[in-house]
């Protein structure tokens, strides 16, 4: 199971204070379980790992196998929680240089609909020319601008290249059960579809078909991903002193109350980069409201020690770090000896590269703590589907608890709509005539 080390936090926030907030986090858990917290109509994620039926996973795997057999490439069209979780898991489990290999076992997984970059979309459509590609369109409404724009382009190209009958087999919709443009399109065209549960918000949806189908298409074990989440779900139901999600929530809140306003999620494993991107959305969109909330940032170490290290070590002391550490790498590589020893590194000869990395991790933590930065360490045994399932559910559960301590609704995102209104007004979308007038006046 996940390990949580707080020994480098207690010099900054006393254990007695953490214990007080831990007690409050356990009480917050009772409101989650009873469904009496703010946003309680979006608690479908809470016990989803333990309620997923094996036959449902088999259905997802069957559709994934069809896409794997029929496609050289599969484009996942979605934005925010509709792509970040899947991308995080796929990147974490993939060979770092898979994109350079001519591997016919697995389709190339591509992502679109998460930006409005014309060059990106042009280059994507150029790459797909002549390819046997499919699309997983992930959108509750089907009208989210970024995703709808990308899907319109991809649908047309898929039908032109592969014909409408084949396109029906290789375009899959993950959308609302009854409503919205994406549902209407899927029903009309006869696409296979999966439902985004009404009671699960996008940033909590990685363990639904939103994340599971792309991960399965990429060739990874969704049974083990769910098993890890199930085991962590059971651990999070513990109301004793060892509930790790409640402990993490309590520590974050204690640090926030002591003036720490920025949390930096750090990793020493490059494959975890998009786990941090997923985590940033989960926490930023959940707690950043009502003028409250810790700002979630991230660094890839040791890489970013050569760019952000100075600021972390000696900048404004409003930060704390949470380090995700992978205890056992997948492979073994020894540091070689060199007769000339021009770089002076022969003292490392014969050591595993991971040992050097672990000492860099520990040395950095000690330096940052000495520099006034509290450090939380989250250790997972290895980077596989099972332990990623644990990590994902741990962060989700802790987020729900922390937001209750903070006094905000973890499950809404009213601020996200502001940019959309302005964008639609500037583009002259029908129905936004008054807004268009107002914004043009503002720009004069």
C-alpha positions as CSV (number, residue, x, y, z in Angstrom):
1,X,0.0,0.0,0.0
2,X,0.9,3.7,-0.3
3,X,3.2,5.0,2.5
4,X,2.9,8.5,3.8
5,X,5.9,10.1,5.6
6,X,5.3,13.3,7.5
7,X,8.5,13.5,9.5
8,X,9.6,16.5,7.4
9,X,6.4,18.4,8.1
10,X,6.2,18.1,11.9
11,X,9.1,20.6,12.5
12,X,6.8,23.2,10.9
13,X,3.4,22.1,12.1
14,X,3.1,20.3,15.4
15,X,1.6,16.8,15.6
16,X,-1.0,18.0,18.0
17,X,-2.3,20.5,15.5
18,X,-2.3,17.8,12.7
19,X,-4.2,15.5,15.1
20,X,-6.9,18.1,15.6
21,X,-7.4,18.5,11.9
22,X,-7.2,14.7,11.4
23,X,-10.2,14.3,13.7
24,X,-12.1,16.9,11.6
25,X,-11.1,15.0,8.4
26,X,-12.6,11.8,9.9
27,X,-15.8,13.7,10.7
28,X,-15.8,15.0,7.1
29,X,-15.5,11.5,5.9
30,X,-18.8,10.6,7.6
31,X,-20.5,13.4,5.6
32,X,-19.0,12.0,2.4
33,X,-20.2,8.5,3.2
34,X,-23.7,9.7,4.2
35,X,-23.9,12.1,1.3
36,X,-24.6,15.2,3.3
37,X,-21.7,17.3,2.2
38,X,-22.0,20.2,-0.3
39,X,-22.1,18.9,-3.9
40,X,-23.5,15.5,-2.7
41,X,-25.1,14.9,-6.1
42,X,-21.5,14.4,-7.4
43,X,-20.4,11.6,-5.1
44,X,-20.6,8.8,-7.6
45,X,-16.8,8.4,-7.7
46,X,-16.7,7.6,-3.9
47,X,-17.3,3.9,-4.0
48,X,-17.1,3.4,-7.8
49,X,-14.0,1.1,-7.6
50,X,-15.8,-1.4,-5.3
51,X,-19.1,-1.3,-7.3
52,X,-17.7,-1.8,-10.8
53,X,-19.0,-5.2,-12.1
54,X,-16.5,-7.6,-13.8
55,X,-18.8,-7.9,-16.8
56,X,-18.7,-4.1,-17.2
57,X,-14.9,-4.2,-17.4
58,X,-15.2,-7.1,-19.9
59,X,-17.4,-4.9,-22.1
60,X,-14.8,-2.1,-22.0
61,X,-12.0,-4.6,-22.8
62,X,-14.0,-6.0,-25.7
63,X,-14.5,-2.6,-27.3
64,X,-10.9,-1.8,-26.7
65,X,-9.9,-5.0,-28.5
66,X,-12.0,-4.0,-31.5
67,X,-10.2,-0.6,-31.7
68,X,-6.8,-2.4,-31.2
69,X,-7.5,-4.8,-34.1
70,X,-8.9,-2.1,-36.4
71,X,-6.7,0.8,-35.8
72,X,-3.0,1.9,-36.2
73,X,-3.9,5.0,-34.1
74,X,-6.7,6.0,-31.8
75,X,-7.4,9.7,-31.0
76,X,-8.9,10.5,-27.6
77,X,-10.9,13.7,-28.0
78,X,-11.6,15.4,-24.7
79,X,-10.5,18.2,-22.4
80,X,-9.8,18.5,-18.6
81,X,-10.9,15.4,-16.8
82,X,-12.0,13.9,-20.0
83,X,-8.4,13.3,-21.1
84,X,-6.0,14.1,-18.3
85,X,-6.6,10.9,-16.2
86,X,-6.2,8.6,-19.2
87,X,-3.1,10.4,-20.5
88,X,-1.6,10.3,-17.0
89,X,-1.9,6.6,-16.6
90,X,-0.9,5.8,-20.2
91,X,2.2,8.0,-20.0
92,X,3.1,6.5,-16.6
93,X,2.9,2.9,-17.8
94,X,4.3,3.3,-21.3
95,X,7.9,2.9,-22.5
96,X,9.3,6.4,-22.6
97,X,10.5,5.9,-26.2
98,X,7.5,3.9,-27.5
99,X,6.7,6.7,-30.0
100,X,10.0,5.9,-31.8
101,X,9.2,2.2,-32.1
102,X,7.5,0.5,-35.0
103,X,5.2,-1.5,-32.7
104,X,2.3,-3.1,-34.4
105,X,1.0,-4.7,-31.1
106,X,-0.6,-1.5,-29.8
107,X,-2.2,1.5,-31.6
108,X,-0.6,4.9,-31.1
109,X,-2.7,6.8,-28.6
110,X,-3.1,10.5,-29.5
111,X,-5.0,13.3,-27.8
112,X,-7.0,16.1,-29.3
113,X,-9.8,18.4,-28.2
114,X,-7.8,19.8,-25.3
115,X,-6.7,23.0,-27.1
116,X,-7.6,25.2,-30.0
117,X,-4.2,25.2,-31.7
118,X,-4.6,25.4,-35.4
119,X,-1.1,24.1,-36.1
120,X,-1.6,21.2,-33.7
121,X,-4.9,20.1,-35.3
122,X,-3.4,20.6,-38.8
123,X,-0.4,18.5,-38.0
124,X,-2.6,15.8,-36.3
125,X,-4.8,15.5,-39.4
126,X,-1.7,15.4,-41.6
127,X,-0.3,12.6,-39.5
128,X,-3.5,10.6,-39.7
129,X,-3.7,10.7,-43.5
130,X,-3.4,7.2,-44.8
131,X,-3.6,5.8,-41.2
132,X,-6.3,3.3,-40.0
133,X,-7.4,5.5,-37.1
134,X,-10.3,5.5,-34.7
135,X,-11.7,8.1,-32.3
136,X,-12.9,8.0,-28.7
137,X,-15.0,11.1,-28.3
138,X,-15.4,12.1,-24.6
139,X,-17.9,14.8,-23.8
140,X,-21.0,15.0,-21.7
141,X,-22.6,17.7,-23.7
142,X,-20.9,17.4,-27.1
143,X,-20.7,21.2,-27.3
144,X,-17.5,21.9,-25.4
145,X,-15.7,24.1,-28.0
146,X,-12.3,22.5,-28.0
147,X,-13.5,18.9,-28.1
148,X,-16.4,19.5,-30.5
149,X,-14.1,21.3,-32.9
150,X,-11.6,18.5,-32.9
151,X,-14.3,15.8,-33.2
152,X,-15.9,17.4,-36.2
153,X,-12.6,17.4,-38.0
154,X,-11.8,13.8,-37.0
155,X,-15.2,12.4,-37.7
156,X,-15.1,13.8,-41.2
157,X,-11.6,12.6,-41.9
158,X,-12.3,9.1,-40.5
159,X,-15.4,8.7,-42.7
160,X,-13.5,9.9,-45.8
161,X,-10.6,7.6,-45.3
162,X,-12.3,4.5,-43.9
163,X,-15.9,4.8,-45.1
164,X,-19.0,5.3,-43.0
165,X,-19.5,1.7,-42.2
166,X,-16.0,1.2,-40.8
167,X,-16.1,4.6,-39.1
168,X,-19.2,3.3,-37.1
169,X,-17.0,0.5,-35.7
170,X,-14.0,2.7,-34.8
171,X,-15.7,5.8,-33.4
172,X,-16.8,5.4,-29.8
173,X,-18.7,7.9,-27.8
174,X,-18.4,8.4,-24.0
175,X,-21.1,10.8,-23.1
176,X,-24.4,11.5,-21.3
177,X,-27.0,8.7,-21.1
178,X,-29.8,10.7,-22.7
179,X,-29.0,14.3,-23.5
180,X,-26.6,16.4,-25.5
181,X,-25.2,16.7,-29.0
182,X,-22.7,13.9,-28.5
183,X,-25.5,11.5,-27.4
184,X,-27.6,12.5,-30.4
185,X,-24.7,12.0,-32.8
186,X,-23.8,8.6,-31.3
187,X,-27.4,7.4,-31.6
188,X,-27.9,8.7,-35.1
189,X,-24.6,7.3,-36.4
190,X,-24.8,4.0,-34.5
191,X,-21.6,4.4,-32.5
192,X,-20.8,2.1,-29.6
193,X,-21.2,4.3,-26.5
194,X,-20.5,4.3,-22.8
195,X,-22.1,6.6,-20.2
196,X,-20.4,9.2,-18.1
197,X,-22.4,8.9,-14.9
198,X,-24.4,12.0,-14.0
199,X,-23.0,11.9,-10.4
200,X,-19.3,11.9,-11.4
201,X,-17.6,15.1,-12.4
202,X,-14.9,15.1,-15.0
203,X,-11.9,15.5,-12.7
204,X,-13.1,12.4,-10.7
205,X,-13.8,10.3,-13.8
206,X,-10.6,8.4,-14.5
207,X,-12.0,5.2,-13.1
208,X,-15.1,5.4,-15.3
209,X,-15.1,4.6,-19.1
210,X,-13.6,8.1,-19.6
211,X,-10.3,6.8,-18.4
212,X,-10.7,3.0,-18.6
213,X,-11.4,2.7,-22.3
214,X,-8.3,4.7,-23.6
215,X,-6.1,2.9,-21.0
216,X,-7.4,-0.5,-22.2
217,X,-6.9,0.5,-25.8
218,X,-3.3,1.4,-25.0
219,X,-2.9,-2.2,-23.8
220,X,-2.8,-1.8,-20.0
221,X,-4.4,-3.8,-17.3
222,X,-7.6,-2.0,-16.2
223,X,-8.5,-4.9,-13.8
224,X,-5.3,-4.2,-11.8
225,X,-6.0,-0.4,-12.0
226,X,-9.4,-1.0,-10.4
227,X,-8.0,-3.5,-7.9
228,X,-5.6,-0.9,-6.6
229,X,-8.4,1.6,-6.3
230,X,-10.6,-0.9,-4.5
231,X,-7.9,-1.7,-1.9
232,X,-7.3,2.0,-1.3
233,X,-11.1,2.6,-1.1
234,X,-11.3,0.1,1.7
235,X,-8.3,1.7,3.4
236,X,-9.9,5.1,3.2
237,X,-13.0,3.8,5.0
238,X,-10.8,3.3,8.1
239,X,-11.9,5.7,10.9
240,X,-8.9,4.9,13.1
241,X,-5.5,6.7,13.2
242,X,-4.1,5.2,9.9
243,X,-6.4,6.6,7.3
244,X,-3.8,8.0,4.8
245,X,-6.3,10.1,2.8
246,X,-7.5,11.8,6.0
247,X,-4.0,12.3,7.2
248,X,-2.9,14.0,3.9
249,X,-6.0,16.2,4.0
250,X,-5.3,17.2,7.6
251,X,-1.7,18.0,6.9
252,X,-2.5,20.1,3.8
253,X,-5.1,22.1,5.9
254,X,-2.7,22.6,8.8
255,X,0.0,23.9,6.4
256,X,-2.5,26.1,4.7
257,X,-3.6,27.6,8.0
258,X,0.1,28.2,8.9
259,X,0.5,30.4,5.7
260,X,1.6,27.8,3.1
261,X,-0.4,28.8,0.1
262,X,1.3,26.8,-2.7
263,X,1.8,23.0,-2.9
264,X,4.5,21.7,-5.2
265,X,4.0,18.1,-6.3
266,X,7.4,16.8,-7.1
267,X,8.5,13.5,-8.6
268,X,11.8,11.9,-9.4
269,X,10.4,9.6,-12.1
270,X,9.8,11.4,-15.5
271,X,6.9,9.1,-16.3
272,X,4.8,10.8,-13.5
273,X,4.7,14.2,-15.3
274,X,1.1,13.8,-16.4
275,X,0.0,12.4,-13.0
276,X,1.0,15.8,-11.7
277,X,-1.0,17.5,-14.5
278,X,-4.0,15.4,-13.5
279,X,-3.5,16.2,-9.8
280,X,-3.3,19.9,-10.6
281,X,-6.7,19.9,-12.2
282,X,-8.2,17.7,-9.4
283,X,-7.1,20.0,-6.6
284,X,-7.1,23.4,-8.4
285,X,-10.7,23.0,-9.8
286,X,-11.9,21.5,-6.5
287,X,-10.6,23.9,-3.9
288,X,-9.9,27.1,-5.8
289,X,-13.1,29.0,-5.1
290,X,-14.6,31.6,-2.6
291,X,-11.2,33.3,-2.5
292,X,-9.7,30.2,-0.9
293,X,-7.4,27.3,-1.8
294,X,-3.9,26.1,-2.1
295,X,-2.3,26.8,-5.5
296,X,-1.3,23.4,-7.0
297,X,2.0,23.5,-8.8
298,X,4.4,20.7,-9.9
299,X,8.0,20.1,-10.8
300,X,9.9,17.1,-12.4
301,X,13.0,16.5,-10.5
302,X,15.9,16.4,-10.7
303,X,15.3,18.2,-14.0
304,X,13.6,21.3,-12.5
305,X,16.3,21.7,-9.8
306,X,18.2,23.3,-12.6
307,X,15.5,25.8,-13.3
308,X,13.1,26.1,-10.3
309,X,15.5,24.8,-7.6
310,X,16.8,28.2,-6.6
311,X,13.2,29.6,-6.1
312,X,12.2,26.5,-4.1
313,X,15.3,26.8,-1.9
314,X,15.3,30.5,-1.2
315,X,12.1,32.1,-2.5
316,X,9.1,33.3,-0.6
317,X,8.3,30.8,2.2
318,X,4.7,30.3,1.3
319,X,5.3,26.8,-0.2
320,X,5.4,23.2,0.8
321,X,6.3,20.1,-1.2
322,X,4.7,16.7,-1.7
323,X,7.1,14.2,-3.2
324,X,5.8,11.1,-5.0
325,X,8.5,8.5,-4.8
326,X,8.6,5.2,-6.6
327,X,10.4,2.6,-4.5
328,X,11.3,0.0,-7.1
329,X,12.1,0.8,-10.7
330,X,11.1,-1.6,-13.5
331,X,14.7,-2.1,-14.7
332,X,18.2,-2.3,-13.4
333,X,21.0,-0.2,-14.8
334,X,24.5,0.1,-13.2
335,X,26.7,3.2,-13.4
336,X,29.8,2.3,-15.4
337,X,33.4,2.9,-14.5
338,X,35.7,5.0,-16.7
339,X,39.5,4.7,-16.8
340,X,40.1,8.4,-17.4
341,X,37.4,9.5,-14.9
342,X,37.4,13.0,-16.4
343,X,34.0,13.7,-14.9
344,X,35.1,12.6,-11.4
345,X,32.2,10.2,-11.1
346,X,34.0,6.9,-10.6
347,X,32.9,7.0,-6.9
348,X,29.5,6.0,-8.3
349,X,30.8,3.1,-10.4
350,X,28.8,-0.1,-9.8
351,X,25.9,1.7,-8.1
352,X,22.4,1.4,-9.5
353,X,21.2,4.6,-11.3
354,X,18.1,4.5,-9.0
355,X,20.3,4.6,-5.9
356,X,21.9,7.9,-7.2
357,X,18.3,9.2,-7.9
358,X,17.1,8.2,-4.4
359,X,20.1,10.0,-2.8
360,X,19.3,13.1,-4.9
361,X,15.7,12.9,-3.7
362,X,16.7,12.6,0.0
363,X,19.4,15.3,-0.3
364,X,17.0,17.7,-2.0
365,X,14.3,17.1,0.7
366,X,16.9,17.8,3.5
367,X,18.0,20.9,1.7
368,X,14.5,22.2,1.2
369,X,13.5,21.5,4.8
370,X,16.6,23.4,5.9
371,X,15.5,26.2,3.6
372,X,12.0,26.3,5.3
373,X,10.0,24.1,3.0
374,X,7.9,21.4,4.7
375,X,8.0,18.1,2.8
376,X,5.4,15.3,2.6
377,X,6.6,12.0,1.0
378,X,4.2,9.6,-0.7
379,X,5.8,6.4,-1.6
380,X,4.4,3.8,-4.0
381,X,6.1,0.4,-4.4
382,X,6.3,0.4,-8.1
383,X,5.0,2.1,-11.2
384,X,2.3,-0.4,-12.4
385,X,-1.5,-0.3,-12.9
386,X,-2.3,-1.6,-9.4
387,X,-0.3,1.1,-7.6
388,X,-1.5,3.8,-9.9
389,X,-5.0,2.8,-9.1
390,X,-4.2,3.2,-5.4
391,X,-2.6,6.6,-6.0
392,X,-5.5,8.0,-8.0
393,X,-8.1,7.0,-5.5
394,X,-6.0,8.2,-2.6
395,X,-5.7,11.7,-4.1
396,X,-9.5,11.8,-5.0
397,X,-10.6,10.8,-1.5
398,X,-8.2,13.2,0.2
399,X,-9.4,16.0,-2.1
400,X,-13.0,15.4,-1.0
401,X,-12.0,15.5,2.6
402,X,-9.7,18.5,2.4
403,X,-12.3,20.7,0.6
404,X,-14.8,20.1,3.5
405,X,-12.1,21.2,6.0
406,X,-11.7,24.3,3.8
407,X,-15.4,24.9,3.6
408,X,-15.9,24.8,-0.2
409,X,-17.9,22.6,-2.5
410,X,-15.3,20.3,-4.0
411,X,-17.5,19.3,-6.9
412,X,-18.5,22.4,-8.8
413,X,-16.5,24.8,-10.9
414,X,-18.5,28.0,-11.4
415,X,-15.4,30.1,-12.4
416,X,-14.7,27.9,-15.4
417,X,-17.7,29.5,-17.3
418,X,-16.3,33.0,-17.3
419,X,-13.9,32.6,-20.1
420,X,-16.4,30.7,-22.2
421,X,-19.0,33.6,-22.0
422,X,-16.4,36.1,-23.2
423,X,-15.1,33.8,-26.0
424,X,-18.6,33.1,-27.3
425,X,-19.4,36.8,-27.2
426,X,-16.2,37.7,-29.1
427,X,-17.0,35.0,-31.7
428,X,-20.5,36.2,-32.2
429,X,-22.2,33.0,-31.1
430,X,-26.0,33.2,-31.6
431,X,-27.8,34.0,-28.4
432,X,-24.9,36.0,-27.1
433,X,-25.8,39.3,-28.9
434,X,-26.0,41.4,-25.7
435,X,-22.8,40.0,-24.3
436,X,-21.1,40.7,-27.7
437,X,-22.3,44.4,-27.5
438,X,-21.1,44.7,-24.0
439,X,-17.7,43.2,-24.6
440,X,-17.1,45.3,-27.7
441,X,-17.9,48.4,-25.7
442,X,-15.4,47.3,-23.1
443,X,-12.7,46.9,-25.7
444,X,-13.1,50.3,-27.3
